[in-house]
Amino acid sequence: MKNAFIILLGLMVGAAAGVALLYYNPLTVTRTVEPDSADRTLHYQLPENSLAFMHGDRALLPGTSVGDEQFWEETINRTALLALSLNDSKDVPTAVASRLIQASSDTDLLLRGVLVSDHWLLTIPGEGSLFLRIDTNLWPFLKHTFIPTWYLGRAWQGPADYRPTVGPGPRSAVIVGATGSFASLDGSAVEHYRLTALDPVNGALALAGEIHLHLFEPAVSGEHVAASE
C-alpha cells in the first residue's frame, strides 16, 4: 500500500511538472515580426464584418458554439469557413475575403504551440485577387485569456492585443498574387488582433483585426535577363 501511494504521488508530481512546463514554456510564445513595412493595411471587426460562417463540429474550442450551420463530413469536421469584408484606413469597405481555417498538424506544445492554418482568398474590386497562407499560434491567447476567463472564471482584463502570425514564412504569412494587378506579385503578411469582448456567460467574443500586406516584385533570374537580351 505504501509503495502504491509513493508511485501515485510520483505520477501526480510528474504530471503537474509536465503541465507547468507546457504552460510556462517560452518556446511556444514567440512573437511575430512587427508590421513596420506594410504596403497596405486592411481592417475588420468580428462579428460585425462577418458575411458567413460555417464550421465542423470539432472546429471550435471546447465549451463554445457559434450558430447552427455545420459541416457534416468527417474529413472536414475540424475546419471552419469564414467570409468577411474588410475596410481601408478610412474605414471604407475595400475588400472581401474567404478564409478556410483548420487545425495544423504542426502543433507542438513543447516547441511551437497550438497552430492553426488559415488559407485566404482576398479580393479588392478593381485591383485583383491574391492568396494568403497564414499559420497562427493560438497558445498565447489560450494561455493568458481564454483558459483563465472561460474555464477558470477569472475576471477578464481586456482589451488584449495579439500578433499571432508565425508562418509559413519566417514568422510571417506568405502571399501569392492571383489576378489583376497582383498577378505577378508575391510577398508577406502579418495579422494583429485586439480582443474587445469576452463574455463566457453569454458566449460572446468580439475582436478588431488588421492584416498588414507587404508586396514585392518577383526576383528576375540572371538566365531570364540574358535570354531577354
N, C-alpha and C positions, 0 to 999 in steps of 0.2 A: 504493500500500500504506500509506504514511504517513497519507494523508488518510482511508483506511478505518479505520485504528486510532484516529485522533482522533475520528471520528464515533462509533465503537463506544464509546470511552471516555466521550464526552459523553452517549450514551444510557444507559450504566450509571450515571453520576453523576446524571443526571436521574431515573432510576428509583429510585435509592437515596434521593434527596431527596424524591421523591413518597411512598415508603413511610414515611420518617421523619415527613413531615408528617401522614400518616394516623394513624401510631402515637401521636404526641405531641399531636395536635390537641385543645385544651382544649374545643372546642365539642361534642365527642361524649361528654363525661363529666359532663354536667350532673346534679347530684343532685336527687332528688325532694323534695317537700315533707315535712317532718318530721311524723309522725303524732301530733300533740300534742292532738288533739280528737276521738279516736275514740269513738264511742258503743258499739262492740263490737269486740273483737279475737278472732279465731279462729286456732288453731294447727294445724299439721300437720307430719308427718315423712315424708320420702320416702327410701327406698321403703316404709317401714312402713305408712303410711296410704293407699297406692295400692290402689284396688279393681280397676282395669282400665286398660290402656294399649295403644293401637294407634297406628300411625303409617305414613305413606307412606315409600317407600324413599329419598326425598330430604329428609325432615323432620329427620333427625338431623345432628349435627355430623360432619364427615368423621373417620373413624377410630373412631367409636363405633357400638355396636349394642346394642339392647335388645329381647330376646325375638324371637319368630318371627312374631307377628301383624302383618301389614302391610296397608295399603290398596293395592289393586292398580290403582285407577282413576287415569288420568293426571291428571285435573283436581284431585285432592286428594293427590297424592304428596308435596306439601310441607306436609302437615297432620298434626297429632298430636291424639289424643283421650285425655284423662286423666280418670278418675273417682277421687275421693278422699273420705275422711272427714275432718272437722275437729273439734277439741276446743275447749272453752271455757278460761277462765283457770285452772280447777281440774283441767284435763286430763280432763274428762268428754266423751265423744263427744256432739256437739251438732248437727252439720250434715253434709250431703253435697253434693258439687258435681260437675258435669261441666264440663270445660274443653276448648274447641276452640282449638288453638294453631296459628298459621300465620305464615310469614314475611310481613312487611309491605312493601307497595310503597313506603312512605315511607322505607325505609332509605336513608341518605345518609352515606357515610363522611366527607364533608367537613363536614357541618353538623349531623347528628343522631345518627349511629351506626348500629349494627346493630339494627333494630327488629323486634319480634315482637308480633303482635296476639293477645290472649288473651280469648276470649269465655266467660264463666262463666254457668251456671245454678246458683245456690246456694239450697238448701232447708234451712230449720230446721223440723223437725217441730213441729207445734202453733202455729207462728207464720206461716209462709208462705214464699214464694219471691221472689227478686229476680235481675235480670240485672246482670252487670258487664262492662264493656268496658275492658280494660287494655292499654295499649301499654307494652312493656318494652324497655329498651335493654340488649342483651347485651354491648355493646362493653367496658365496664369489666371484666366477668367474663372475657371472651375475652382481653383485653389483659394483665391483671395475673395471671390464674390459669390459665386453660385452655391458652393457647398456650405459655407458658413451661414448664408442668408436663407437659402431654400430648404436645407436639410437640418441645420443646427439651430435655426430660429433666432439667429442674431440680427440685430438691427442693421439695416443696410446703410453703409456710409457712402452715399453717392452724391453727384455723378462720379463715374470712374472711366478712365481712358486706357485704351489698349491699342498697341500696334503689333498684331499677332502674326504678320506675314513672315514666313521662314523659308520660302522656296516656291518653285523648284530650282530657281537660280540661287546665287549667293545671298540668301536671306531676302529675296525679293521675288515677286511673281514674274512670269515670262509672258511677253506679248508677241503675238504673231499677227501681222496685218492680213486682212481677208479681201476686202473690196474697196473701191473708190480710192480716195487719197491715201488710204492706209495700206494698199495692196503690196507695196514694195518695202514696207517698214517692219521693223521689229523693235523690241525694247523691253523695259522692265516696269514694275508697278509695285506699290505697297498700299495697304489699307490701314485706315485709322478708324477706330470705333470710340464713341463716347456713349456709355450706357447711362441713360437718363431716367429709367424707371425699372424697378424690380420689386414686384409685389407677389410673394408666394400665396397669400390668402386668396387673391383674385386671379392668380395665374397669369399676371401681366408682366411683360417685358418690353421695353422700348429703347431704341438707340438711334443715334445720329452717326452716319457713316460717311467716309471720304475715301475715294480711290484716286491715288496720285499716279498719273501716267507719264512715263519718260520714254520718248520715242527717238529712234535714230536710224539713219540710212544704213542699209546692209553694207558690210565691207566688200570692196571690189578686189578680187584676187589679181596678182601680177599676171597670171596667164590670160585672164579675161582682158586686162588692159592691153597686153601685147597683141592679142587677137584683134582687138578693135582698131589698133593702129595699122 
